[in-house]
Amino acid sequence: MSNIKDNLGKVEQQIKNACLKSNICPSSVDLLAVSKTKPASDVELAYQAGQRLFGENYVQEAVEKISTLNSLTDIAWHFIGPIQSNKTKLIAEHFHWVQSVDRIKIMQRLNEQRPPELGKLNICLQINISGEESKSGAALNQLPALIQASKACSNLVLRGFMAIPEKGDANLSFEKMHQLFKQYQLEIPTIDTLSMGMSADMEQAIHHGSTMVRIGTAVFGSRN
């Protein structure tokens, strides 16, 4: 317990320091604890230490954890991994957020398969801001069509954007994402989330306007 609790405290302090360095209110940046490959017991320890937002990359593994911890009703589960068409139903039925939507087909399937009694599913559009072939995410020229398609999805709420920047060129990618975020915030009132920054580049991401950082190893230790 003490390790995860201590780790959370250190990361939260790092977020606070990065915010203060850039004259940003610390409460405007959320910590998403990335719990992929970690057991439900580790998530529960983080929960007991006050953490409420958790990110998962693998559907089957995540669904087992969500089911195990279903008594913790104020957890918000975020799906942050690549999405296969045959997994959209499970994602729509179990998660509160999906940050990795990058195709209209996936968006429409999530919309159709979201159980109405769960309320609307929050989504972020994942942008391949550096144009790397090895990365998931929509190209910039696909973004207007994705946003237009989201307006027809009555069971989804577009909350913002997610990105994984190119290594070595993070500042430029972060700045481009922030400009996109500000542009679309003016058009779409539900957009309030810019998810970017991980353990190695968290301070840079916060400086460039990230509202949510995705931190795994620094909270839970090395991957299993």
Salt bridges, closest charged atoms under 4 A:
GLU56 OE2 - LYS65 NZ 2.79
GLU61 OE2 - LYS65 NZ 2.69
ASP74 OD2 - ARG52 NE 2.93
GLU93 OE2 - LYS89 NZ 2.56
ASP102 OD1 - ARG103 NE 3.34
GLU132 OE2 - LYS135 NZ 2.52
GLU175 OE1 - HIS208 ND1 2.93
ASP192 OD2 - ARG159 NH2 2.91
GLU203 OE2 - LYS21 NZ 2.71
